[in-house]
Amino acid sequence: MTFDNNKLMFSVVIPLYNKANHIQRAIDSVLNQNVQNFELIVVNDGSTDGSEKVVEQYVDSRIILINQENGGESAARNRGIKEAQAPYIAFLDADDAWEADFLLTISELITEYPEAGAYATALKTLEVTGEYRSYTYTPLPSYPWKGIIENYFDCLSNGSYPLSSTTTCVRKEVLIKTGNFNRSLRIGPDIDMWIRVFLTTKIAFTTKICAIYYRDAENRSVDIKDFSKKELELIVYLHKYISEPKMTKEYLFFFKKFLSNKLNAITLRYINNNRKQEAMLVLFQHWGLLDFRQKLNVLLRLLLSKKLIDFARKYYA
């Protein structure tokens, strides 16, 4: 497949909310792409810090700024998808950036894997210490590798996330089939979307690093209590895919493993933060999703912690 460099190929969608200190970096990384046949749609989702003013400083007809009332990242991405004019929609977060060859690499994946409807690259994280951290994407081969992801759920069950809201490009026709990003999810609407994408089309991926996730960005601090609650809401919501007709036995095996691993992590996080009642509630409400070892491990942790507390009380009485 060959592409006409003068024909619009990509619609780049950036949801923007209070990222005045970072949006320029994201926009510049798009404008500096080796492939230039794109439009850049920035959806300002009711920013209160003047983020939209940074976008307005650019004089480039390819940049489209849309202002709307605050509705969340999913609402902003959905608006960007609706306004997109190109056949391929690439997503980028306002506080991250692409390497100069991101769109070129995606173009190569489109050419080499015409049967796919979604494409993604690896990324690296710039920590607050200034050090870069790269990732493995088990069970996918290490770099250099590219190909079709045979089982996205196998990746998720291993704690691997080859698709992200900064490294993924999807055919618009596929997004029309999958439907919008879910606005009701407070965390993980992208995971929900990528699951629907995987069940709809093939996904081509390369372990080549073409994007940077910046850990220093504002609004990325995590409240453990709130995070665990939101994550639990996500797992409960995703549980519906167990009855999805397109779920093969192999898909289902790894999907259940992914859910159980998430629930196990939430339960242990509650225990480690001295919130045993909440851990017990999660354990018994979702007993059927945890495997035997996870159940045993959590129960032992609960019992062990109680014994230690009782011992300490007697010792210091």
Residue frames as qw, qx, qy, qz and C-alpha x, y, z in Angstrom:
[[0.000, 0.888, 0.459, 0.000, 0.00, 0.00, 0.00],
 [0.413, 0.155, 0.001, 0.897, 1.31, 3.44, -0.93],
 [0.114, -0.781, -0.487, 0.375, 0.16, 6.74, 0.52],
 [0.302, 0.713, 0.204, 0.599, -0.29, 10.14, -1.06],
 [0.436, -0.212, -0.384, 0.786, 1.63, 12.59, 1.12],
 [0.096, -0.136, -0.104, -0.981, -0.68, 15.36, -0.05],
 [0.571, -0.395, -0.529, -0.488, -3.81, 13.49, 1.05],
 [0.435, -0.524, 0.422, -0.599, -5.02, 13.70, 4.64],
 [0.623, 0.071, -0.779, -0.005, -4.23, 10.39, 6.36],
 [0.443, -0.249, -0.717, 0.477, -4.22, 10.99, 10.11],
 [0.321, -0.766, -0.107, -0.546, -6.42, 12.85, 12.52],
 [0.443, 0.070, -0.656, 0.608, -4.46, 13.35, 15.73],
 [0.468, -0.714, -0.327, -0.405, -6.72, 13.80, 18.76],
 [0.360, 0.126, -0.579, 0.721, -5.44, 15.43, 21.95],
 [0.416, -0.767, -0.467, -0.142, -7.83, 15.87, 24.91],
 [0.334, 0.358, -0.302, 0.818, -6.80, 18.95, 26.86],
 [0.497, -0.784, -0.305, -0.211, -7.60, 19.86, 30.46],
 [0.414, -0.889, 0.194, -0.033, -5.39, 22.14, 32.56],
 [0.866, -0.082, 0.214, 0.444, -2.11, 21.22, 30.89],
 [0.226, 0.973, -0.041, -0.026, -0.84, 24.72, 30.09],
 [0.306, -0.764, 0.546, 0.158, 2.69, 23.75, 31.08],
 [0.545, -0.178, 0.794, 0.201, 2.79, 20.65, 28.86],
 [0.670, 0.591, 0.418, -0.167, 0.54, 21.05, 25.81],
 [0.295, 0.847, -0.348, -0.272, 3.20, 22.87, 23.79],
 [0.259, -0.445, 0.847, 0.128, 5.51, 19.86, 24.13],
 [0.592, 0.267, 0.756, -0.085, 2.77, 17.54, 22.86],
 [0.532, 0.795, 0.172, -0.235, 1.82, 19.78, 19.92],
 [0.091, 0.796, -0.540, -0.258, 5.44, 20.35, 18.90],
 [0.422, -0.238, 0.869, 0.102, 6.03, 16.59, 18.87],
 [0.621, 0.520, 0.581, -0.082, 3.18, 16.23, 16.38],
 [0.372, 0.901, -0.061, -0.216, 4.31, 19.11, 14.17],
 [0.090, -0.711, 0.670, 0.191, 7.83, 17.64, 14.09],
 [0.835, 0.072, 0.541, -0.072, 6.68, 14.31, 12.63],
 [0.262, -0.258, 0.712, 0.598, 8.46, 12.89, 9.59],
 [0.084, 0.460, 0.800, 0.376, 4.99, 12.28, 8.14],
 [0.002, 0.163, 0.167, -0.972, 3.11, 15.53, 7.68],
 [0.335, -0.236, -0.572, -0.711, -0.26, 14.57, 6.15],
 [0.292, -0.416, -0.799, 0.322, -2.29, 15.01, 9.32],
 [0.242, -0.694, -0.115, -0.668, -4.75, 17.30, 11.04],
 [0.323, -0.008, -0.714, 0.621, -4.35, 17.98, 14.76],
 [0.438, -0.627, -0.381, -0.520, -7.57, 18.23, 16.76],
 [0.224, 0.068, -0.652, 0.722, -7.11, 19.63, 20.27],
 [0.431, -0.621, -0.535, -0.376, -10.27, 19.36, 22.34],
 [0.062, 0.295, -0.488, 0.819, -10.10, 21.81, 25.23],
 [0.474, -0.445, -0.753, -0.102, -12.29, 20.21, 27.88],
 [0.387, -0.858, -0.242, -0.235, -13.11, 23.30, 29.95],
 [0.658, 0.028, -0.324, 0.679, -9.57, 24.15, 31.08],
 [0.281, -0.931, -0.233, 0.003, -9.29, 26.83, 33.76],
 [0.600, -0.561, 0.181, 0.541, -5.54, 27.47, 33.51],
 [0.258, 0.814, -0.220, -0.472, -5.45, 29.06, 30.06],
 [0.617, -0.121, 0.714, 0.308, -4.34, 25.88, 28.26],
 [0.568, 0.655, 0.486, 0.113, -6.31, 26.86, 25.16],
 [0.089, 0.966, -0.126, -0.209, -4.32, 30.10, 24.87],
 [0.426, -0.491, 0.670, 0.360, -1.15, 28.09, 24.32],
 [0.559, 0.315, 0.726, 0.248, -2.84, 26.31, 21.40],
 [0.316, 0.894, 0.304, -0.091, -4.12, 29.59, 19.95],
 [0.205, -0.800, 0.356, 0.437, -0.54, 30.85, 19.60],
 [0.511, -0.067, 0.738, 0.435, 0.13, 28.37, 16.78],
 [0.467, 0.598, -0.128, -0.639, -0.36, 29.55, 13.22],
 [0.044, -0.175, 0.935, 0.304, -0.96, 26.29, 11.35],
 [0.609, 0.029, -0.224, -0.760, -4.13, 25.52, 9.42],
 [0.595, -0.002, -0.799, -0.088, -3.84, 21.85, 10.38],
 [0.162, -0.093, -0.749, 0.635, -4.43, 22.64, 14.06],
 [0.399, -0.509, -0.462, -0.607, -8.09, 22.67, 15.03],
 [0.052, 0.050, -0.681, 0.729, -8.98, 23.88, 18.52],
 [0.462, -0.487, -0.585, -0.456, -12.38, 22.89, 19.89],
 [0.075, -0.220, 0.568, -0.789, -13.60, 24.35, 23.16],
 [0.587, -0.395, -0.594, -0.383, -16.26, 22.55, 25.19],
 [0.563, -0.630, 0.245, -0.476, -17.56, 22.38, 28.75],
 [0.069, -0.447, 0.872, -0.190, -15.70, 19.99, 31.03],
 [0.889, -0.012, -0.081, -0.450, -16.90, 16.44, 30.50],
 [0.777, -0.373, 0.502, 0.078, -13.77, 14.38, 31.09],
 [0.155, -0.471, 0.715, 0.493, -11.11, 12.85, 28.86],
 [0.377, 0.257, 0.875, 0.164, -13.52, 10.36, 27.29],
 [0.314, 0.820, 0.408, -0.250, -15.91, 13.12, 26.26],
 [0.027, 0.807, -0.342, -0.481, -13.00, 15.06, 24.75],
 [0.253, -0.234, 0.852, 0.394, -11.72, 12.05, 22.81],
 [0.391, 0.501, 0.772, -0.010, -15.23, 11.25, 21.58],
 [0.249, 0.882, 0.123, -0.380, -15.59, 14.82, 20.31],
 [0.093, -0.636, 0.598, 0.479, -12.25, 14.53, 18.53],
 [0.356, 0.078, 0.901, 0.237, -13.32, 11.28, 16.87],
 [0.362, 0.714, 0.568, -0.191, -16.58, 12.89, 15.75],
 [0.179, 0.904, -0.087, -0.378, -14.77, 15.85, 14.18],
 [0.451, -0.401, 0.664, 0.441, -11.97, 13.77, 12.57],
 [0.622, 0.631, -0.100, -0.453, -11.80, 13.89, 8.78],
 [0.224, 0.548, -0.789, -0.166, -8.96, 11.40, 8.19],
 [0.843, -0.024, -0.463, -0.273, -9.33, 7.61, 7.83],
 [0.713, -0.086, -0.564, 0.407, -6.91, 6.95, 10.73],
 [0.349, -0.852, 0.007, -0.389, -7.24, 8.46, 14.20],
 [0.638, 0.142, -0.533, 0.538, -4.15, 8.66, 16.41],
 [0.502, -0.823, -0.231, -0.133, -4.41, 9.49, 20.10],
 [0.509, 0.274, -0.393, 0.715, -1.97, 11.50, 22.19],
 [0.431, -0.745, -0.443, 0.252, -2.30, 12.75, 25.77],
 [0.121, 0.957, 0.026, 0.264, -1.66, 16.45, 26.35],
 [0.405, -0.826, 0.391, -0.019, 1.21, 15.82, 28.77],
 [0.807, -0.130, 0.498, 0.288, 3.05, 13.24, 26.65],
 [0.233, 0.751, -0.371, -0.495, 4.96, 13.39, 23.37],
 [0.936, 0.311, 0.161, 0.035, 5.78, 11.42, 20.24],
 [0.512, -0.361, 0.486, 0.610, 9.19, 10.72, 18.79],
 [0.244, 0.533, -0.298, -0.753, 9.58, 12.21, 15.30],
 [0.245, 0.173, -0.850, -0.434, 9.02, 8.83, 13.62],
 [0.405, 0.150, 0.759, -0.488, 5.78, 7.85, 15.39],
 [0.659, 0.513, 0.176, -0.522, 3.42, 8.46, 12.46],
 [0.419, 0.558, -0.657, -0.286, 5.98, 7.06, 10.03],
 [0.068, -0.181, 0.966, -0.169, 6.17, 3.87, 12.08],
 [0.530, 0.330, 0.593, -0.508, 2.37, 3.66, 12.20],
 [0.582, 0.595, -0.228, -0.505, 2.29, 4.16, 8.42],
 [0.238, 0.424, -0.866, -0.120, 4.70, 1.24, 8.00],
 [0.290, 0.058, 0.892, -0.341, 2.49, -0.97, 10.19],
 [0.603, 0.488, 0.250, -0.579, -0.53, -0.01, 8.09],
 [0.504, 0.580, -0.520, -0.373, 1.36, -1.00, 4.95],
 [0.164, 0.328, -0.929, 0.050, 2.75, -4.27, 6.32],
 [0.068, 0.228, 0.928, -0.288, -0.42, -5.41, 8.08],
 [0.284, -0.115, -0.334, -0.892, -3.38, -4.34, 5.91],
 [0.496, -0.370, -0.765, -0.181, -5.60, -6.88, 7.70],
 [0.327, -0.339, -0.578, 0.667, -5.30, -4.88, 10.94],
 [0.056, -0.803, -0.412, -0.427, -7.56, -2.04, 11.99],
 [0.415, -0.906, 0.068, -0.052, -5.50, -0.72, 14.91],
 [0.721, 0.403, -0.281, 0.488, -1.80, -0.01, 15.36],
 [0.475, -0.875, 0.067, -0.061, 0.46, 0.88, 18.26],
 [0.564, 0.524, -0.484, 0.415, 4.10, 1.31, 19.28],
 [0.669, -0.373, -0.461, 0.448, 6.03, 0.87, 22.50],
 [0.052, -0.912, 0.029, -0.405, 6.74, 3.82, 24.78],
 [0.585, 0.009, -0.516, 0.625, 9.17, 4.82, 27.50],
 [0.371, -0.869, -0.326, -0.032, 8.61, 6.76, 30.71],
 [0.333, 0.507, -0.316, 0.729, 10.63, 9.77, 31.79],
 [0.563, -0.550, -0.557, 0.265, 10.69, 9.55, 35.58],
 [0.185, -0.976, -0.065, -0.095, 10.86, 12.60, 37.86],
 [0.680, -0.548, 0.280, 0.398, 14.49, 11.62, 38.52],
 [0.249, 0.766, -0.396, -0.440, 15.30, 12.30, 34.87],
 [0.250, -0.250, 0.914, 0.199, 15.84, 8.62, 34.11],
 [0.629, 0.179, -0.396, -0.644, 14.07, 6.78, 31.30],
 [0.492, -0.092, 0.835, -0.229, 12.27, 3.49, 31.89],
 [0.468, 0.188, -0.623, -0.598, 11.32, 1.14, 29.08],
 [0.741, -0.075, 0.428, -0.512, 8.91, -1.79, 29.22],
 [0.038, -0.088, 0.959, 0.266, 8.58, -5.40, 28.23],
 [0.626, 0.087, -0.063, -0.772, 5.33, -6.53, 26.70],
 [0.125, -0.091, 0.986, -0.063, 5.03, -10.15, 27.80],
 [0.821, -0.134, 0.507, 0.224, 4.22, -12.48, 26.05],
 [0.595, 0.803, -0.020, 0.001, 5.25, -10.48, 22.97],
 [0.826, 0.103, -0.054, 0.552, 8.88, -10.87, 21.82],
 [0.352, -0.722, -0.024, 0.595, 11.38, -8.22, 22.87],
 [0.331, 0.881, -0.138, -0.308, 12.77, -5.52, 20.57],
 [0.309, 0.244, -0.236, -0.888, 13.06, -5.59, 17.61],
 [0.166, 0.284, 0.942, 0.063, 9.66, -7.14, 16.90],
 [0.412, 0.211, 0.014, -0.886, 6.50, -6.22, 15.09],
 [0.154, -0.119, -0.940, -0.281, 3.44, -8.20, 14.22],
 [0.537, -0.433, -0.367, -0.624, -0.17, -8.97, 15.04],
 [0.268, -0.279, 0.698, -0.603, -1.15, -9.27, 18.71],
 [0.391, -0.109, -0.871, -0.276, -2.74, -12.72, 18.79],
 [0.498, -0.591, -0.634, 0.018, -4.23, -12.43, 22.28],
 [0.004, -0.659, 0.147, -0.737, -4.50, -8.99, 23.88],
 [0.732, -0.594, -0.023, -0.333, -5.87, -10.58, 27.05],
 [0.900, -0.068, -0.195, 0.383, -2.67, -12.61, 27.45],
 [0.352, 0.459, -0.185, 0.794, -0.80, -9.29, 27.53],
 [0.405, -0.640, 0.036, -0.652, -3.18, -7.84, 30.11],
 [0.899, -0.404, -0.152, -0.075, -2.92, -10.93, 32.31],
 [0.794, 0.014, -0.169, 0.584, 0.85, -10.44, 32.38],
 [0.284, -0.787, -0.161, 0.523, 0.54, -6.79, 33.36],
 [0.361, -0.073, 0.447, 0.815, 1.49, -5.64, 29.85],
 [0.308, 0.769, 0.392, -0.400, -0.27, -2.76, 28.13],
 [0.495, 0.055, 0.505, 0.705, 0.83, -2.58, 24.47],
 [0.066, 0.662, 0.454, 0.592, -1.97, -0.11, 23.70],
 [0.263, -0.480, -0.416, 0.726, -2.24, 3.27, 25.39],
 [0.208, 0.888, 0.392, -0.123, -3.93, 6.62, 24.85],
 [0.077, -0.849, 0.306, 0.423, -0.59, 8.03, 23.66],
 [0.202, -0.415, 0.794, 0.396, 0.62, 5.29, 21.32],
 [0.438, 0.300, 0.847, 0.015, -2.46, 3.95, 19.54],
 [0.277, 0.297, -0.337, -0.849, -3.91, 4.67, 16.11],
 [0.434, 0.288, 0.838, -0.159, -7.24, 3.18, 14.97],
 [0.037, 0.264, 0.646, 0.715, -9.10, 3.21, 11.67],
 [0.330, -0.014, 0.192, -0.924, -12.08, 5.54, 12.03],
 [0.682, -0.059, -0.491, -0.539, -14.39, 2.87, 10.61],
 [0.543, -0.095, -0.790, 0.267, -13.35, 0.55, 13.46],
 [0.042, -0.073, -0.508, 0.857, -14.11, 3.22, 16.07],
 [0.519, -0.057, -0.187, -0.832, -17.54, 3.68, 14.51],
 [0.715, -0.111, -0.659, -0.207, -18.16, -0.04, 15.09],
 [0.477, -0.092, -0.711, 0.509, -16.80, -0.16, 18.63],
 [0.309, -0.852, -0.399, -0.141, -18.62, 2.94, 19.84],
 [0.030, 0.864, -0.209, 0.458, -17.35, 5.80, 21.97],
 [0.323, 0.199, -0.703, 0.602, -15.03, 5.89, 24.95],
 [0.462, -0.597, -0.655, -0.030, -17.13, 5.20, 28.03],
 [0.009, -0.640, 0.146, -0.755, -17.71, 8.48, 29.90],
 [0.728, -0.595, -0.088, -0.330, -18.99, 6.73, 33.04],
 [0.892, -0.125, -0.228, 0.371, -15.67, 5.06, 33.84],
 [0.248, -0.959, 0.131, 0.031, -13.53, 7.16, 36.18],
 [0.270, -0.637, 0.682, 0.237, -10.43, 5.11, 35.38],
 [0.409, -0.120, 0.870, 0.246, -9.45, 2.84, 32.49],
 [0.639, 0.586, 0.249, -0.432, -11.86, 3.91, 29.72],
 [0.341, 0.657, -0.588, -0.326, -8.99, 3.36, 27.30],
 [0.188, -0.200, 0.961, -0.040, -8.57, -0.27, 28.46],
 [0.548, 0.414, 0.618, -0.382, -12.29, -0.78, 27.88],
 [0.521, 0.722, -0.135, -0.435, -11.93, 0.71, 24.40],
 [0.155, 0.551, -0.790, -0.219, -8.91, -1.39, 23.47],
 [0.406, 0.042, 0.896, -0.174, -10.78, -4.55, 24.54],
 [0.599, 0.598, 0.382, -0.371, -13.62, -3.63, 22.18],
 [0.357, 0.747, -0.436, -0.354, -11.12, -2.81, 19.44],
 [0.121, -0.373, 0.917, 0.079, -9.38, -6.17, 19.89],
 [0.468, 0.258, 0.818, -0.212, -12.71, -8.01, 19.69],
 [0.523, 0.734, 0.194, -0.387, -13.52, -6.09, 16.50],
 [0.621, 0.746, -0.240, 0.013, -10.29, -6.11, 14.49],
 [0.873, -0.019, -0.154, 0.461, -6.66, -7.23, 14.41],
 [0.233, -0.961, 0.118, 0.092, -4.04, -5.09, 16.15],
 [0.772, 0.409, -0.189, 0.449, -0.54, -4.55, 14.75],
 [0.485, -0.868, 0.090, 0.061, 2.17, -3.64, 17.26],
 [0.676, 0.495, -0.342, 0.426, 5.87, -2.86, 17.27],
 [0.702, -0.570, -0.224, 0.363, 8.22, -2.91, 20.24],
 [0.438, 0.336, 0.023, 0.834, 10.00, 0.08, 18.73],
 [0.227, -0.626, -0.453, 0.593, 9.75, 3.01, 21.16],
 [0.226, 0.441, 0.391, 0.776, 8.06, 5.97, 19.49],
 [0.310, -0.773, -0.231, -0.504, 6.47, 7.86, 22.39],
 [0.316, 0.168, -0.603, 0.713, 7.32, 9.27, 25.80],
 [0.500, -0.710, -0.469, -0.165, 5.17, 9.23, 28.93],
 [0.193, 0.511, -0.369, 0.752, 6.15, 12.03, 31.30],
 [0.525, -0.428, -0.690, 0.257, 5.85, 11.19, 34.97],
 [0.257, -0.146, -0.293, 0.909, 6.40, 14.82, 36.01],
 [0.167, -0.405, -0.433, -0.788, 3.08, 16.06, 34.65],
 [0.328, -0.119, 0.444, -0.825, 0.48, 17.56, 36.98],
 [0.775, 0.006, 0.058, -0.629, -2.61, 15.57, 37.94],
 [0.752, 0.220, -0.617, -0.078, -0.69, 12.29, 37.92],
 [0.101, -0.311, 0.770, -0.547, -0.36, 11.95, 41.68],
 [0.562, -0.209, -0.738, -0.310, -2.37, 8.97, 42.93],
 [0.510, -0.362, 0.427, -0.653, -4.68, 8.82, 45.95],
 [0.090, 0.141, -0.986, -0.010, -4.41, 5.13, 46.87],
 [0.320, 0.301, 0.745, -0.502, -7.87, 5.01, 48.47],
 [0.523, 0.582, 0.073, -0.618, -9.61, 6.67, 45.54],
 [0.305, 0.480, -0.722, -0.394, -7.53, 4.78, 42.97],
 [0.086, -0.023, 0.991, -0.100, -8.44, 1.38, 44.43],
 [0.425, 0.456, 0.575, -0.530, -12.12, 2.29, 44.45],
 [0.482, 0.629, -0.217, -0.570, -12.02, 3.46, 40.84],
 [0.178, 0.385, -0.875, -0.236, -10.04, 0.40, 39.77],
 [0.262, 0.153, 0.915, -0.268, -12.58, -1.88, 41.44],
 [0.509, 0.574, 0.263, -0.585, -15.37, -0.09, 39.57],
 [0.374, 0.573, -0.566, -0.461, -13.48, -0.75, 36.33],
 [0.001, -0.174, 0.984, 0.027, -13.07, -4.47, 37.06],
 [0.397, 0.360, 0.722, -0.438, -16.76, -4.83, 37.92],
 [0.506, 0.642, -0.028, -0.575, -17.65, -3.09, 34.66],
 [0.277, 0.516, -0.734, -0.344, -15.24, -5.15, 32.53],
 [0.394, -0.054, 0.894, -0.207, -16.69, -8.36, 33.96],
 [0.670, 0.476, 0.250, -0.512, -19.49, -8.06, 31.38],
 [0.432, 0.605, -0.565, -0.358, -17.10, -9.09, 28.60],
 [0.329, -0.205, 0.917, -0.097, -17.03, -12.63, 30.01],
 [0.566, 0.419, 0.680, -0.206, -20.34, -13.22, 28.21],
 [0.296, 0.669, -0.303, -0.610, -19.20, -11.48, 25.00],
 [0.919, 0.305, 0.209, -0.141, -19.96, -13.84, 22.05],
 [0.592, 0.720, -0.342, 0.115, -16.60, -13.08, 20.42],
 [0.367, -0.664, 0.620, -0.200, -14.73, -14.40, 23.48],
 [0.762, 0.220, -0.605, -0.066, -12.97, -17.64, 22.53],
 [0.862, -0.452, -0.212, 0.084, -12.02, -20.13, 25.26],
 [0.694, 0.066, -0.152, 0.701, -8.42, -18.96, 25.04],
 [0.014, 0.566, 0.009, 0.824, -9.41, -15.30, 25.24],
 [0.637, -0.632, -0.190, -0.399, -11.66, -16.04, 28.20],
 [0.854, -0.252, -0.285, 0.354, -8.95, -17.91, 30.10],
 [0.497, 0.108, -0.144, 0.849, -6.54, -14.97, 29.99],
 [0.192, -0.586, -0.151, -0.773, -9.27, -12.36, 30.48],
 [0.742, -0.599, -0.256, -0.156, -10.38, -14.03, 33.72],
 [0.768, -0.148, -0.213, 0.586, -6.74, -14.21, 34.76],
 [0.216, 0.410, 0.002, 0.886, -6.40, -10.47, 34.13],
 [0.469, -0.643, -0.183, -0.577, -9.48, -9.72, 36.26],
 [0.844, -0.460, -0.254, 0.110, -8.33, -11.99, 39.08],
 [0.640, 0.068, -0.174, 0.745, -4.84, -10.46, 39.09],
 [0.027, -0.528, -0.041, -0.848, -6.35, -6.98, 39.32],
 [0.662, -0.611, -0.209, -0.380, -8.68, -7.97, 42.15],
 [0.850, -0.250, -0.267, 0.378, -5.84, -9.68, 43.98],
 [0.435, 0.256, -0.128, 0.854, -3.69, -6.54, 43.70],
 [0.294, -0.606, -0.102, -0.732, -6.53, -4.34, 44.98],
 [0.806, -0.518, -0.261, -0.120, -7.15, -6.64, 47.95],
 [0.779, -0.127, -0.220, 0.573, -3.48, -6.79, 48.91],
 [0.206, 0.447, -0.035, 0.870, -3.20, -3.02, 48.54],
 [0.528, -0.657, -0.153, -0.517, -6.03, -2.61, 51.02],
 [0.871, -0.392, -0.230, 0.188, -4.31, -4.99, 53.46],
 [0.641, 0.119, -0.137, 0.746, -0.96, -3.19, 53.12],
 [0.012, -0.451, 0.020, -0.892, -2.72, 0.09, 53.87],
 [0.003, 0.078, 0.770, -0.634, -4.34, -1.33, 57.03],
 [0.546, 0.110, -0.005, -0.830, -7.81, -1.43, 55.50],
 [0.079, -0.089, 0.993, 0.017, -8.65, -5.06, 56.17],
 [0.452, 0.426, 0.624, -0.474, -12.43, -4.70, 56.25],
 [0.508, 0.662, -0.163, -0.527, -12.42, -3.34, 52.71],
 [0.141, 0.428, -0.864, -0.225, -10.04, -6.14, 51.68],
 [0.271, 0.119, 0.930, -0.218, -12.42, -8.74, 53.09],
 [0.513, 0.569, 0.321, -0.557, -15.36, -7.10, 51.34],
 [0.422, 0.612, -0.498, -0.447, -13.59, -7.24, 47.97],
 [0.037, -0.276, 0.960, 0.027, -12.51, -10.82, 48.64],
 [0.316, 0.253, 0.874, -0.268, -15.98, -12.16, 49.37],
 [0.491, 0.628, 0.162, -0.581, -17.89, -10.05, 46.86],
 [0.577, 0.643, -0.411, -0.291, -15.64, -11.29, 44.05],
 [0.649, -0.380, 0.657, -0.056, -14.69, -14.69, 45.45],
 [0.858, 0.329, 0.393, -0.012, -15.44, -16.50, 42.19],
 [0.529, 0.832, -0.156, 0.064, -12.96, -14.46, 40.14],
 [0.165, -0.757, 0.625, -0.094, -9.92, -15.18, 42.33],
 [0.764, 0.196, -0.613, -0.043, -8.02, -18.43, 41.81],
 [0.835, -0.442, -0.321, 0.073, -7.19, -20.78, 44.69],
 [0.652, 0.005, -0.238, 0.720, -3.70, -19.45, 45.33],
 [0.018, 0.454, 0.004, 0.891, -4.90, -15.86, 45.39],
 [0.640, -0.591, -0.252, -0.421, -7.71, -16.69, 47.82],
 [0.848, -0.316, -0.294, 0.307, -5.30, -18.56, 50.07],
 [0.494, 0.208, -0.152, 0.831, -2.71, -15.80, 49.92],
 [0.200, -0.553, -0.060, -0.807, -5.21, -13.07, 50.82],
 [0.763, -0.540, -0.267, -0.234, -6.75, -15.10, 53.64],
 [0.798, -0.169, -0.278, 0.507, -3.32, -15.86, 55.10],
 [0.277, 0.345, -0.099, 0.892, -2.36, -12.20, 54.88],
 [0.445, -0.599, -0.151, -0.648, -5.56, -11.24, 56.68],
 [0.857, -0.447, -0.257, 0.009, -5.06, -13.86, 59.41],
 [0.709, 0.045, -0.231, 0.665, -1.36, -13.11, 59.79],
 [0.076, 0.482, -0.065, 0.870, -1.93, -9.40, 60.17],
 [0.624, -0.610, -0.170, -0.457, -4.62, -10.02, 62.81],
 [0.876, -0.297, -0.265, 0.274, -2.29, -12.26, 64.84],
 [0.517, 0.223, -0.176, 0.808, 0.47, -9.68, 64.71],
 [0.213, -0.585, -0.034, -0.782, -1.89, -6.97, 65.88],
 [0.789, -0.533, -0.212, -0.219, -3.17, -9.15, 68.75],
 [0.820, -0.091, -0.258, 0.503, 0.41, -10.02, 69.75],
 [0.285, 0.391, -0.122, 0.867, 1.43, -6.37, 69.72],
 [0.454, -0.630, -0.113, -0.620, -1.54, -5.40, 71.86],
 [0.873, -0.438, -0.210, 0.034, -0.73, -8.07, 74.47],
 [0.733, 0.095, -0.200, 0.643, 2.99, -7.27, 74.43],
 [0.181, 0.340, -0.114, 0.916, 2.54, -3.57, 74.98],
 [0.506, -0.659, -0.423, -0.363, -0.45, -3.85, 77.37]]
